[in-house]
């Protein structure tokens, strides 16, 4: 009611926007997040769509799944928004134009670059210029070019069959995970001036920043050695001759360079980043698949 002595009621309507759930199992528990897609996205869709965030997995979900609570899923936080309450400043910031990042904007701390290898071979140690010591690799300035390459192994094989008319029909897509990532500092973005840095050298001096193998979270069915060059021993922390990090450590390292607005250069980067399940803004990608191609011809693999 409007007041303790009033018989008039004001009815407000709220819309469900997000649910945080705890997933319980015999081994461990984890957190899931379901978030309704923004209004700008829903306007172009007939059905109400949600996004599921499960650790590093991000995928679409539907209304029925969001409101289904089997015994192993317990809702912890339920978020509503007042209908017709207007756009909040936080919502506007999600869709505001990208701006250049300063060091204070970086969410992932520099300490992730010091995560130790779980094999006998240490990772490359990167430090900032102010704290660097002799023999240590220095972090490049924000916004420089970085060459990226990833190698992947298969944890799920493609399932297909031949139909009655002779066409090959895929019933289940194969799935790969990141098994190695390499980052190489390539200098500053070329502006055509032929500038020389303070040390008196040009911008083409390359420094290896990251070359980590990634411990698989699932059993590997195919190491795709012909293309990846990876064999089983490479991902075994006991016998590997390479630095190995966990999947989370590899993700955080890559996220650190993304947040610092580095420009990633490579071949087929869009596919690599999709397989690695990480988003890189388009303005931070220089993909040679798109840069060098003949008009009206297929992309070169």
N, C-alpha and C positions, 0 to 999 in steps of 0.2 A: 504493500500500500504506500501511497504518497506520504502519509503521516500516520502516527499511532492511532488517531481517531478517525481516519478516513476509510471509507468502504470502497474507494476506487483503487483498482490495481493497474499497474503499468507493466505490460508484458514485453520483455525484450527477447529477441531471438539471437541465438549464438550458433555458429557453424563449427563443426569439428575440423581442426587444422592439423593436428599431429598427435601421435601416440608413441610413447617410449615404453618398451616392453622388456621384461627380463625372461630369457630363455634358460630353463633349468634342465640339467642333465646329470647323469651319475658322475661324470668326470669334472665338469666345470659349468659355470654359468656365463652368459654373455648378454649384451644389450642390442636390441633392434630398435630402429627408428622408422616410423612411417610418417611421411609428410605429404600433404595434399599439394598437387602442382599449383603454381601461381595462376591467378585469374587470367593473365595474359596468355598463358599456354592453354588453359581450359576452354577459352573462347573458340579455339580452332578444333576442338574435339567434341564429339557427340556424347561420350561417356565421361564420368568423373574418374580421373586418374590420380594415382598416388605414386610416390617414389619410396622404395625400400632401401635403407642404408644398413648394411650388415657388415661391419668391419670395413674391408676394402671393396666389398661387393655393393654395387649400386645398380638397381634395376627397377623397372616399372612393376606396380602392383595394382590390384583392383579393390573396389569398395568392400566386397564380400570377404576378401582375405584380411583386410584391415580390421574388420569387426568380428572376426572369428577368433575365439580364445579357447584353444584346446588346453588340456591340463598342464602342458609343459610351457605355456606362454602366459605370463602374468603382467598385466598393465601396471606400470609404475607412475607414469605422468601422462595426463590427458590434457591437451591444450585446445581451447576454444577461442574464437574471435567473435566480437560483437558484430552482428550483421549491420551493414550500412554505417559502420562507424568511421569510414573514411580511411584513406591510405596513411599508414604511419611512416615516419621518417626512416625507420629501419627497413620497411618494405621498399621504399624508394631507393635506398642505398644498394639493394641487391641488384637493381637493374640500371644503375647509373653508369655512365661511360667509364671505361678503364682509365686509370691515371698512372703515371709513373710512380714506382715504389721507392721509398727511401729505406735506409737500413732499419729504421724503427718500425716499418710496416711489416717486416718479415715475421711470420708467425712461428715457423720452425726455427729453433735456436741453432747456433753454430755448433753446439756440442754434439749434434747428431753426426757430424763429420768425423768425430773421434770415437765412434762406436767400434769396439774391438772385433776383430775377426774371430770366428769360432773354430777356425782351423789353426794350424801351426804357422801359417803365413800371415803376417800383419797386413792390414789395409794401408793404403796411402794416407799419410797424415797431412791434412790441409789446415793451414792457420792463416789468420789475417796478417796483413803487412805489419801492423803495430806490435804484434806479439810473436812474429816469426823468428825462428832461430836458424842458424846455418844448417843446411841439409834438409830443411822442411819445405814442402811445396806451398806456395802462397796462393791464397784465394784471389781469383781475378776480380777486377772492378765490376761493379753492378752494371748489367746491360751488355756485357761483351758476348761475342760469339762462342758457342760451345758445340762441338761435334758430338752427336749421340748415336750409339748403336746398341741394340739389344739382341740377345739370343734367347730362343724360347725352346721349351721341351713340351711334349704332348702328355697330358694326363687323362685325356678322353679321346678315343679314336672316332672318326666319322663313320656313321652307319648309313649304308645306302643299298639300294636294290634296283634291278632293271625291270621296268614296267613292261606290260604286254606289247606295247608299240616300240620297244627297244630303247626307250629313254631312261637315263640314269636318274633315279629319284633319291634325294638325300632325306632320310627319316630323322637323323640326329646329327647335328653339327659336331665336329671335333673341337676340342678345347686345349689351349696351350697356356703355359704360365712362364713368367720371366725367370730365366736361369742365369743370365749374365748381363751386366750393363757396364758400358764404358763411356766416360765423358772426357773429352779432350778440349783444352782451352785453345781457341782459334784466333784470338786477338779481338780488336775492336771492330765494330760495324764500319765498313769502308764507306767514307763519304766523298771519295774522289779527290781528296786533297793531297793524298800521299803523305799524311802526317807521320811524324816519328815521335815515339814516346820519350819520356824523360831519360831513359837509359841510353838513348842514342841508337836504338834498334828499331826496325819496322815492326808492324803489328802481326807478322806471320810466324812468330816464334810460338811453338806449340808446347803445352805442358799437360801431361797426363794427370787428370784430377781424380778420377774414379775408375777402377777396374775390378769390380767385385762380382764373384759368383754368388748365386742366391740359393739358399737351402730350400728345397721344394716342400710345400705344405702337404702335398698329396703324393701317392705312389706314381712314379713316372713310367708310362707305358712305352714311350718312344723318345729317345734322346735326339732324334733327328740329326745324328752326327754328320751326315753328308753335308748339311747346310750350316749347322750350328757349331760344329767342331767339338761338341761337348760329349764326353763319355761319362759313365757312371762314377768313376773314381774322382772326377772333377768336383762332384757335388757331395762327396763323402768327407766330412770334417776330419776323420781319422787319418786318411791317406792322401787327401788332396794336396796338390802343390800350388794352390791358388788361395787367395783370401776369400773366405765365405762369410756372408752375413745373412741374417734372417730376412724374410720377406718384408717385415715391418721396417727394419733398418734400411733396406734398399729403397723402399717407398719414401721414407722420411728424407733420405739424402737427395733423392730426385725432387721431392717437394721443396726442399730448401733452395735449390737452384731455380726452380720455377718461380717461387715467391720473390726472388731477387731480380726478376725480370731479365734473366739471361735469354739470348736468342739461340734456339736449338737448330742445328744444321744437320741434315742427314738424308738418307734415301728411304722413302716409304715410312716416314715418321708417323703419319696418321694411323696406319695399321699397327705400328709398334706401340704407340701410346694406348690405343684401344685394347690391345692384347694385354698390356701391362696394367690396364684398368686405372689409368690416371689421366686427368684432363689437363691439357696445356692450351692456353689461349692461342687463337690463330695468329695474332700479331707477334707471337714469340716463336713461330715455326718458319723455317726456310727449308722446304722439302724439294730436293733435286728431282723428284718424280714430276713435280709441277713446273719446275724451272726450265728443264730441258726436255722438250718433247716436240714432235712434229705435229703441225696442225691437222686436226681431224684423224689422228692416229692414236692407237691404244697407248696406255702408259707403259713405260719400260720398267720391267721388274729388276 
